[in-house]
Amino acid sequence: MSKMTNYKMHDGMKQKVLVTGGTGYIGSHTVVELQAAGYEVVVVDNLSNSNADVIDNIEKVSGIRPAFEKVDCLDYAGLESVFAKHGGFQAIIHFAASKAVGESVQKPLLYYRNNIVSLINLLELMPKYGVGGIVFSSSCTVYGQPDELPVTEDAPIKKAESPYGNTKQINEEIIRDTVASGAPINAILLRYFNPIGAHPTALLGELPNGVPQNLVPYLTQTAIGIREKLSVFGDDYNTPDGSCVRDFINVVDLAKAHVVAIDRILRGGQKEKVEVFNIGTGKGVSVLELIHAFEKATGVKLNYQIVGRRAGDIEKVWANPERANTELGWKAGTSLEDTLLSAWNWQLKLRERGIQ
Ligand code: UD1
């Protein structure tokens, strides 16, 4: 048995990882990568923003059906019963959260309760059940508009622009304070930039509820004719073409970052009990560049118009991913063209399935 597989086995059994939000967009892609790496996965999700048939599609991709528990992470007793029933989790990846920036401004208490109480429940249950590791879904939103680009993990945390962004900042602090208090927990905080694309099989992808707020789902829905026109929010920013600049990270590459983070925790490879990593490509791409890359990759002409700025948007942000590259040995590998093609294939597949 190779050294690699060794630490994924525990008393001759596969090491078990609990994935909250495992039927969601990033969660589902991460489940299949964990399975491919040899982990046994248990998924918890309340299905508030996803569908149970994602479990079927995970099985189609990986050939392994993960255990699934429909439980809300706000429900302490329900969550505890998952720990008690399955037993022996070596680590947790916590995705389950509300994530719409605009909605969070309208419904702040929903966001604070959902995103914060879920994490508190997990952090209370971990020591009780001997679970020593957690990987947390954080976001580059914690940097606000950075003073220096590309942004490193040491950049100051700016005042959050939305309750959603604030929950990410607060959750990072809750994890730090809990670990500092002596709780037997090791944590890795992954700050994602802009995840896009879908699984190359087109069996997993992003399925937004209602009108998409994010750029790529809106773009693919426009390309397929569900939406009439994509609005580009602003072309008067201080950027090369005037539109906002982001670091678009392929969702499968992002999923793989979680696997190496779990590997690192479980083999005791951390330099500190709480580590933070930027997960991005290191390349800034403007909204207009992305539109043109989509047209080039797919051959589909996109109907779009320039409109005014969207309130709360950051002008430009992209990652310095060096720490993840060197410490985690992780690097984004998929080209923007392949990523956009995967998003398009997913949209075509949704039509085929009669979903959207
Ligand atoms: C936001 C959050 C991020 C969160 C992500 C997922 C902030 C600063 N960022 O990212 O933390 O993880 O949502 O929900 O809170 N755009 C258009 N037309 C559209 C849609 C978007 O031009 O129809 C533009 C936006 O103005 C922006 C870029 O595309 O410049 C990306 O927007 P979006 O996909 O919504 O992501 P962010 O706002 O970057």
Residues whose N, C-alpha, C, O or C-beta is under 5 A from the ligand:
A	BS01	UD1	K99 V101 S139 T141 Q213 N214 L215 V216 Y218 S231 V232 F233 C244 V287 R310 G312 D313 I314
